[in-house]
Amino acid sequence: MANPEKKPAVFLDRDGTINVDRHYLHKVEDFEFIPGAPQAIKALKNAGYAVVVVTNQSGVARDYFSLDDVARLHEHIQQELAVTGTSIDAFYVCPHHPVKGQGEFLKECACRKGAPGMLLRAAEELGIDLQSSFMVGDKIADIEAGENAGCQPILVLTGYGSAISPGLTKGRAVVCDDLAKAALYILANHSQK
């Protein structure tokens, strides 16, 4: 049962879900929205959902780029979304890797998806009702993070999604073509208004 004092959220993976997955994306000039993503984010926010990005960025752990580079890219995303009249409510980043990390970023952590750490932290900090929330992504780790946090997982077929969808156990996640279709599914079946 939904908690009326908390709001529902749509948690979004970043690379392959919101934007075209460029291997270890960190440069603003390489960023490109997947078609329909900004409009989907706007529609979800207009319907009363918090929209929160939860992203594994092991490129930080591998010393390919810095957390500052990630922050700059997220600022760019916000600027681009502002053109559509919307924004992301919060970004949560896991910079760790349990095997390939360097220094402080080499560790097992509770935030790397499929663990639910980023979603649980967002729920606590932003007052989110996880049971009435969704986790949208293109990888098994996204599905697992949603399951482990108690959210409904949605797999999009952009990014890596089309490759993993045939092996996904039936009923484990709703499958949608892209973020725009995922937003339509959420709004058609779970309206907050």
Contacts in CASP RR format, 6 or more apart in sequence:
PFRMAT RR
TARGET T0000
AUTHOR 0000-0000-0000
METHOD contacts of the structure
MODEL  1
MANPEKKPAVFLDRDGTINVDRHYLHKVEDFEFIPGAPQAIKALKNAGYA
VVVVTNQSGVARDYFSLDDVARLHEHIQQELAVTGTSIDAFYVCPHHPVK
GQGEFLKECACRKGAPGMLLRAAEELGIDLQSSFMVGDKIADIEAGENAG
CQPILVLTGYGSAISPGLTKGRAVVCDDLAKAALYILANHSQK
1 131 0 8 1.000
2 8 0 8 1.000
2 129 0 8 1.000
2 131 0 8 1.000
2 132 0 8 1.000
3 129 0 8 1.000
3 131 0 8 1.000
3 132 0 8 1.000
6 123 0 8 1.000
6 127 0 8 1.000
6 128 0 8 1.000
6 129 0 8 1.000
7 48 0 8 1.000
7 49 0 8 1.000
7 50 0 8 1.000
7 126 0 8 1.000
7 127 0 8 1.000
7 128 0 8 1.000
7 129 0 8 1.000
8 48 0 8 1.000
8 49 0 8 1.000
8 50 0 8 1.000
8 128 0 8 1.000
8 129 0 8 1.000
8 132 0 8 1.000
8 133 0 8 1.000
8 134 0 8 1.000
8 190 0 8 1.000
8 192 0 8 1.000
9 49 0 8 1.000
9 50 0 8 1.000
9 51 0 8 1.000
9 52 0 8 1.000
9 89 0 8 1.000
9 122 0 8 1.000
9 123 0 8 1.000
9 126 0 8 1.000
9 128 0 8 1.000
9 129 0 8 1.000
9 130 0 8 1.000
9 133 0 8 1.000
9 134 0 8 1.000
10 44 0 8 1.000
10 49 0 8 1.000
10 50 0 8 1.000
10 51 0 8 1.000
10 52 0 8 1.000
10 133 0 8 1.000
10 134 0 8 1.000
10 136 0 8 1.000
10 183 0 8 1.000
10 186 0 8 1.000
11 52 0 8 1.000
11 53 0 8 1.000
11 54 0 8 1.000
11 118 0 8 1.000
11 119 0 8 1.000
11 122 0 8 1.000
11 133 0 8 1.000
11 134 0 8 1.000
11 135 0 8 1.000
11 136 0 8 1.000
11 145 0 8 1.000
11 146 0 8 1.000
11 149 0 8 1.000
11 151 0 8 1.000
12 18 0 8 1.000
12 41 0 8 1.000
12 51 0 8 1.000
12 52 0 8 1.000
12 53 0 8 1.000
12 54 0 8 1.000
12 88 0 8 1.000
12 136 0 8 1.000
12 137 0 8 1.000
12 179 0 8 1.000
13 53 0 8 1.000
13 54 0 8 1.000
13 55 0 8 1.000
13 113 0 8 1.000
13 135 0 8 1.000
13 136 0 8 1.000
13 137 0 8 1.000
13 138 0 8 1.000
13 139 0 8 1.000
13 142 0 8 1.000
14 53 0 8 1.000
14 55 0 8 1.000
15 21 0 8 1.000
15 22 0 8 1.000
15 25 0 8 1.000
15 55 0 8 1.000
15 159 0 8 1.000
16 34 0 8 1.000
16 137 0 8 1.000
16 138 0 8 1.000
16 156 0 8 1.000
16 158 0 8 1.000
16 159 0 8 1.000
16 160 0 8 1.000
17 34 0 8 1.000
17 37 0 8 1.000
17 136 0 8 1.000
17 137 0 8 1.000
17 138 0 8 1.000
17 142 0 8 1.000
17 156 0 8 1.000
17 158 0 8 1.000
17 159 0 8 1.000
17 179 0 8 1.000
18 33 0 8 1.000
18 34 0 8 1.000
18 37 0 8 1.000
18 41 0 8 1.000
18 53 0 8 1.000
18 77 0 8 1.000
18 179 0 8 1.000
19 25 0 8 1.000
19 31 0 8 1.000
19 32 0 8 1.000
19 33 0 8 1.000
19 34 0 8 1.000
19 37 0 8 1.000
19 77 0 8 1.000
20 32 0 8 1.000
20 33 0 8 1.000
20 34 0 8 1.000
20 159 0 8 1.000
21 138 0 8 1.000
21 159 0 8 1.000
21 160 0 8 1.000
22 30 0 8 1.000
22 31 0 8 1.000
22 32 0 8 1.000
24 59 0 8 1.000
24 62 0 8 1.000
24 64 0 8 1.000
24 65 0 8 1.000
25 31 0 8 1.000
25 73 0 8 1.000
26 59 0 8 1.000
26 64 0 8 1.000
26 65 0 8 1.000
26 69 0 8 1.000
26 70 0 8 1.000
26 73 0 8 1.000
27 69 0 8 1.000
27 73 0 8 1.000
28 72 0 8 1.000
28 73 0 8 1.000
28 76 0 8 1.000
31 73 0 8 1.000
31 76 0 8 1.000
31 77 0 8 1.000
31 80 0 8 1.000
33 80 0 8 1.000
34 158 0 8 1.000
34 178 0 8 1.000
34 179 0 8 1.000
35 178 0 8 1.000
35 180 0 8 1.000
36 178 0 8 1.000
36 179 0 8 1.000
36 180 0 8 1.000
37 178 0 8 1.000
37 179 0 8 1.000
37 180 0 8 1.000
38 80 0 8 1.000
38 81 0 8 1.000
38 83 0 8 1.000
38 84 0 8 1.000
38 86 0 8 1.000
39 84 0 8 1.000
39 180 0 8 1.000
40 179 0 8 1.000
40 180 0 8 1.000
40 182 0 8 1.000
40 183 0 8 1.000
41 51 0 8 1.000
41 81 0 8 1.000
41 84 0 8 1.000
41 86 0 8 1.000
41 87 0 8 1.000
41 88 0 8 1.000
41 179 0 8 1.000
41 183 0 8 1.000
42 81 0 8 1.000
42 84 0 8 1.000
42 85 0 8 1.000
42 86 0 8 1.000
43 183 0 8 1.000
43 187 0 8 1.000
44 51 0 8 1.000
44 183 0 8 1.000
44 186 0 8 1.000
44 187 0 8 1.000
45 51 0 8 1.000
45 86 0 8 1.000
45 87 0 8 1.000
45 89 0 8 1.000
47 186 0 8 1.000
47 187 0 8 1.000
47 191 0 8 1.000
47 192 0 8 1.000
47 193 0 8 1.000
48 192 0 8 1.000
48 193 0 8 1.000
49 133 0 8 1.000
49 186 0 8 1.000
49 192 0 8 1.000
50 89 0 8 1.000
50 90 0 8 1.000
50 126 0 8 1.000
50 128 0 8 1.000
51 88 0 8 1.000
51 89 0 8 1.000
52 88 0 8 1.000
52 89 0 8 1.000
52 90 0 8 1.000
52 91 0 8 1.000
52 92 0 8 1.000
52 122 0 8 1.000
52 126 0 8 1.000
52 128 0 8 1.000
53 74 0 8 1.000
53 88 0 8 1.000
53 90 0 8 1.000
53 91 0 8 1.000
53 92 0 8 1.000
54 92 0 8 1.000
54 94 0 8 1.000
54 113 0 8 1.000
54 118 0 8 1.000
54 119 0 8 1.000
54 122 0 8 1.000
54 135 0 8 1.000
54 145 0 8 1.000
55 91 0 8 1.000
55 92 0 8 1.000
55 93 0 8 1.000
55 94 0 8 1.000
56 94 0 8 1.000
56 112 0 8 1.000
56 113 0 8 1.000
56 141 0 8 1.000
57 70 0 8 1.000
57 93 0 8 1.000
57 94 0 8 1.000
57 95 0 8 1.000
58 94 0 8 1.000
58 95 0 8 1.000
58 96 0 8 1.000
58 97 0 8 1.000
58 100 0 8 1.000
58 101 0 8 1.000
58 112 0 8 1.000
59 65 0 8 1.000
59 95 0 8 1.000
59 97 0 8 1.000
60 66 0 8 1.000
60 67 0 8 1.000
60 70 0 8 1.000
60 93 0 8 1.000
60 95 0 8 1.000
60 105 0 8 1.000
61 95 0 8 1.000
61 96 0 8 1.000
61 97 0 8 1.000
61 100 0 8 1.000
61 101 0 8 1.000
61 102 0 8 1.000
61 105 0 8 1.000
61 106 0 8 1.000
62 97 0 8 1.000
62 100 0 8 1.000
62 101 0 8 1.000
62 102 0 8 1.000
63 101 0 8 1.000
63 102 0 8 1.000
67 93 0 8 1.000
67 95 0 8 1.000
70 93 0 8 1.000
70 95 0 8 1.000
74 88 0 8 1.000
74 91 0 8 1.000
77 88 0 8 1.000
78 87 0 8 1.000
78 88 0 8 1.000
81 87 0 8 1.000
81 88 0 8 1.000
89 126 0 8 1.000
90 122 0 8 1.000
90 125 0 8 1.000
90 126 0 8 1.000
92 111 0 8 1.000
92 118 0 8 1.000
92 119 0 8 1.000
92 121 0 8 1.000
92 122 0 8 1.000
93 118 0 8 1.000
94 109 0 8 1.000
94 111 0 8 1.000
94 112 0 8 1.000
94 113 0 8 1.000
94 118 0 8 1.000
95 105 0 8 1.000
96 105 0 8 1.000
96 106 0 8 1.000
96 107 0 8 1.000
96 108 0 8 1.000
96 109 0 8 1.000
96 111 0 8 1.000
96 112 0 8 1.000
97 105 0 8 1.000
97 106 0 8 1.000
97 112 0 8 1.000
98 106 0 8 1.000
98 107 0 8 1.000
98 108 0 8 1.000
98 109 0 8 1.000
98 112 0 8 1.000
99 106 0 8 1.000
100 106 0 8 1.000
101 107 0 8 1.000
109 115 0 8 1.000
110 116 0 8 1.000
110 117 0 8 1.000
111 117 0 8 1.000
111 118 0 8 1.000
111 121 0 8 1.000
112 141 0 8 1.000
113 139 0 8 1.000
113 141 0 8 1.000
113 142 0 8 1.000
113 144 0 8 1.000
113 145 0 8 1.000
114 140 0 8 1.000
114 141 0 8 1.000
114 142 0 8 1.000
114 144 0 8 1.000
114 145 0 8 1.000
114 146 0 8 1.000
114 148 0 8 1.000
115 144 0 8 1.000
115 145 0 8 1.000
115 148 0 8 1.000
116 145 0 8 1.000
116 146 0 8 1.000
116 148 0 8 1.000
116 149 0 8 1.000
116 150 0 8 1.000
117 145 0 8 1.000
117 149 0 8 1.000
118 145 0 8 1.000
119 130 0 8 1.000
119 133 0 8 1.000
119 135 0 8 1.000
119 145 0 8 1.000
119 146 0 8 1.000
119 149 0 8 1.000
119 151 0 8 1.000
120 130 0 8 1.000
120 149 0 8 1.000
122 128 0 8 1.000
123 129 0 8 1.000
123 130 0 8 1.000
123 133 0 8 1.000
123 149 0 8 1.000
130 149 0 8 1.000
130 150 0 8 1.000
130 151 0 8 1.000
131 150 0 8 1.000
131 151 0 8 1.000
132 190 0 8 1.000
133 149 0 8 1.000
133 150 0 8 1.000
133 151 0 8 1.000
133 152 0 8 1.000
134 151 0 8 1.000
134 152 0 8 1.000
134 153 0 8 1.000
134 154 0 8 1.000
134 182 0 8 1.000
134 186 0 8 1.000
134 190 0 8 1.000
135 142 0 8 1.000
135 143 0 8 1.000
135 145 0 8 1.000
135 146 0 8 1.000
135 149 0 8 1.000
135 151 0 8 1.000
135 152 0 8 1.000
135 153 0 8 1.000
135 154 0 8 1.000
136 142 0 8 1.000
136 153 0 8 1.000
136 154 0 8 1.000
136 156 0 8 1.000
136 179 0 8 1.000
136 182 0 8 1.000
137 143 0 8 1.000
137 153 0 8 1.000
137 154 0 8 1.000
137 155 0 8 1.000
137 156 0 8 1.000
137 161 0 8 1.000
138 155 0 8 1.000
138 156 0 8 1.000
138 157 0 8 1.000
138 158 0 8 1.000
138 159 0 8 1.000
138 160 0 8 1.000
138 161 0 8 1.000
138 164 0 8 1.000
139 160 0 8 1.000
139 161 0 8 1.000
139 164 0 8 1.000
140 164 0 8 1.000
140 168 0 8 1.000
142 153 0 8 1.000
142 155 0 8 1.000
143 153 0 8 1.000
143 155 0 8 1.000
143 168 0 8 1.000
143 172 0 8 1.000
143 173 0 8 1.000
146 152 0 8 1.000
146 153 0 8 1.000
147 153 0 8 1.000
147 172 0 8 1.000
152 173 0 8 1.000
152 174 0 8 1.000
153 172 0 8 1.000
153 173 0 8 1.000
153 174 0 8 1.000
154 173 0 8 1.000
154 174 0 8 1.000
154 175 0 8 1.000
154 176 0 8 1.000
154 182 0 8 1.000
154 185 0 8 1.000
154 186 0 8 1.000
155 161 0 8 1.000
155 164 0 8 1.000
155 165 0 8 1.000
155 168 0 8 1.000
155 173 0 8 1.000
155 174 0 8 1.000
155 175 0 8 1.000
155 176 0 8 1.000
156 175 0 8 1.000
156 176 0 8 1.000
156 177 0 8 1.000
156 178 0 8 1.000
156 179 0 8 1.000
156 181 0 8 1.000
156 182 0 8 1.000
157 165 0 8 1.000
157 175 0 8 1.000
157 176 0 8 1.000
157 177 0 8 1.000
157 178 0 8 1.000
158 177 0 8 1.000
158 178 0 8 1.000
158 179 0 8 1.000
165 175 0 8 1.000
168 175 0 8 1.000
174 182 0 8 1.000
174 185 0 8 1.000
176 182 0 8 1.000
176 184 0 8 1.000
176 185 0 8 1.000
END
